[in-house]
Amino acid sequence: MRRFAMPCLLLAALSACATPSPGPPRARPSGAPSVQGEACPTHKLRFSRETGCMNDGSVEFCLPTGDEALLARVKALAPSIEANPSRGRAGCDLPKETLYFIPTGETECEARHGALTPAAWTMVCDVAALPEVRKLVPTWYE
């Protein structure tokens, strides 16, 4: 019986080493499946990951006004969104739609006016993947 104990222990140790340990979740690369299981809908974005922070501090989009369940889903994806009562560059159809901003500050950007971080890009892609979101555009104040 001792002859089986050593090989079994060796086999168990080797298989434990071969199994990757679960680490922190990694940001999904550009084009990889989002939370909704689809590739990033870049056709809805008027910027790329590399130009995602070339704006006046945010990217914006419209949501149907009064849909609290949808707003809760969006806030689960992008907790820092802020509403604004204007049409914005996204061209919201007031009063049917409300304008929302996703901040692009130090936390979301690799450099000022540079690329979005992988985590921020994932967040933008996940918001864009919602069917109710027509497009996301950079915010420019005049």
C-alpha positions as CSV (number, residue, x, y, z in Angstrom):
1,M,0.0,0.0,0.0
2,R,2.9,2.3,0.6
3,R,3.9,2.0,-3.0
4,F,0.6,3.7,-4.0
5,A,0.7,6.4,-1.4
6,M,3.8,8.2,-2.8
7,P,2.7,8.3,-6.5
8,C,-0.7,9.4,-5.4
9,L,0.7,12.2,-3.4
10,L,3.0,13.2,-6.2
11,L,0.1,13.2,-8.7
12,A,-2.0,15.3,-6.3
13,A,0.7,17.8,-5.8
14,L,1.4,18.1,-9.5
15,S,-2.3,18.6,-10.4
16,A,-2.6,21.3,-7.7
17,C,0.3,23.2,-9.2
18,A,-1.2,22.9,-12.7
19,T,-4.5,24.4,-11.7
20,P,-4.4,28.2,-11.8
21,S,-5.4,29.9,-8.6
22,P,-8.4,32.2,-8.9
23,G,-7.0,35.7,-8.7
24,P,-8.7,39.1,-8.9
25,P,-10.9,39.6,-12.0
26,R,-9.0,41.1,-14.9
27,A,-10.3,43.8,-17.2
28,R,-11.5,42.4,-20.5
29,P,-9.4,43.5,-23.5
30,S,-10.9,45.6,-26.2
31,G,-13.4,43.5,-28.3
32,A,-13.6,40.7,-25.7
33,P,-17.0,39.5,-24.4
34,S,-18.7,41.9,-22.0
35,V,-20.9,41.2,-19.0
36,Q,-23.7,40.7,-21.5
37,G,-21.6,38.1,-23.3
38,E,-21.0,40.0,-26.5
39,A,-18.1,41.9,-28.0
40,C,-17.8,45.6,-27.2
41,P,-20.3,47.4,-29.4
42,T,-17.7,49.9,-30.7
43,H,-20.2,51.0,-33.5
44,K,-22.0,52.8,-30.6
45,L,-18.9,54.6,-29.5
46,R,-17.6,57.9,-31.0
47,F,-14.2,57.2,-29.5
48,S,-11.8,54.3,-29.0
49,R,-10.1,53.1,-25.8
50,E,-7.0,55.0,-26.8
51,T,-9.0,58.3,-27.2
52,G,-11.5,57.7,-24.5
53,C,-10.1,60.4,-22.3
54,M,-9.9,63.1,-25.0
55,N,-12.8,65.1,-23.7
56,D,-13.8,67.6,-21.1
57,G,-14.0,65.1,-18.2
58,S,-16.7,62.6,-19.3
59,V,-18.4,60.6,-22.0
60,E,-22.2,60.9,-22.3
61,F,-25.2,58.9,-23.4
62,C,-29.0,59.1,-23.2
63,L,-31.4,56.8,-21.3
64,P,-35.2,56.7,-21.4
65,T,-36.5,59.0,-18.6
66,G,-38.3,57.3,-15.7
67,D,-37.1,53.8,-16.3
68,E,-35.8,53.1,-12.7
69,A,-35.0,49.4,-13.4
70,L,-32.8,50.4,-16.4
71,L,-31.1,53.2,-14.4
72,A,-30.4,50.7,-11.6
73,R,-28.8,48.3,-14.1
74,V,-26.7,51.1,-15.6
75,K,-25.6,52.2,-12.1
76,A,-24.5,48.6,-11.3
77,L,-22.2,48.8,-14.3
78,A,-21.1,52.5,-13.9
79,P,-21.8,53.6,-10.3
80,S,-20.3,57.1,-10.8
81,I,-22.8,58.3,-13.6
82,E,-24.4,61.7,-13.2
83,A,-27.6,63.0,-14.8
84,N,-27.9,66.4,-16.5
85,P,-31.1,68.1,-17.7
86,S,-29.8,69.0,-21.2
87,R,-29.6,67.3,-24.7
88,G,-25.9,67.2,-24.5
89,R,-23.7,66.1,-27.4
90,A,-25.4,62.8,-27.2
91,G,-28.6,64.6,-28.5
92,C,-31.1,63.3,-26.0
93,D,-34.8,63.6,-26.9
94,L,-36.1,65.7,-24.0
95,P,-38.2,65.0,-22.0
96,K,-38.4,61.4,-23.2
97,E,-34.7,60.9,-22.5
98,T,-32.2,62.0,-19.8
99,L,-28.5,62.7,-20.4
100,Y,-26.0,60.9,-18.3
101,F,-22.2,61.4,-17.9
102,I,-19.6,58.7,-17.1
103,P,-16.6,60.6,-15.6
104,T,-13.2,60.3,-17.2
105,G,-10.9,61.4,-14.5
106,E,-7.6,60.1,-13.0
107,T,-9.3,56.9,-11.9
108,E,-10.6,56.1,-15.4
109,C,-7.7,57.4,-17.6
110,E,-4.1,56.2,-18.0
111,A,-3.1,59.8,-18.7
112,R,-4.8,63.2,-19.1
113,H,-6.5,63.1,-22.5
114,G,-5.1,59.6,-23.0
115,A,-6.5,56.1,-23.0
116,L,-9.2,54.7,-20.8
117,T,-7.9,52.2,-18.3
118,P,-8.9,48.6,-19.1
119,A,-11.5,48.7,-16.3
120,A,-13.0,51.9,-17.5
121,W,-13.1,50.6,-21.1
122,T,-14.9,47.5,-19.8
123,M,-17.4,49.7,-18.0
124,V,-18.0,51.8,-21.1
125,C,-18.4,48.7,-23.3
126,D,-20.9,47.2,-20.8
127,V,-23.0,50.3,-20.8
128,A,-22.9,50.5,-24.6
129,A,-24.0,46.9,-24.8
130,L,-27.4,47.8,-23.3
131,P,-30.0,48.0,-26.1
132,E,-31.4,51.2,-24.7
133,V,-28.1,53.0,-25.2
134,R,-27.9,54.4,-28.8
135,K,-24.4,55.9,-28.6
136,L,-21.7,57.3,-26.2
137,V,-19.9,60.4,-27.2
138,P,-17.1,62.6,-25.7
139,T,-18.3,65.6,-23.6
140,W,-17.1,68.9,-25.0
141,Y,-18.1,72.1,-23.3
142,E,-18.3,75.3,-25.3
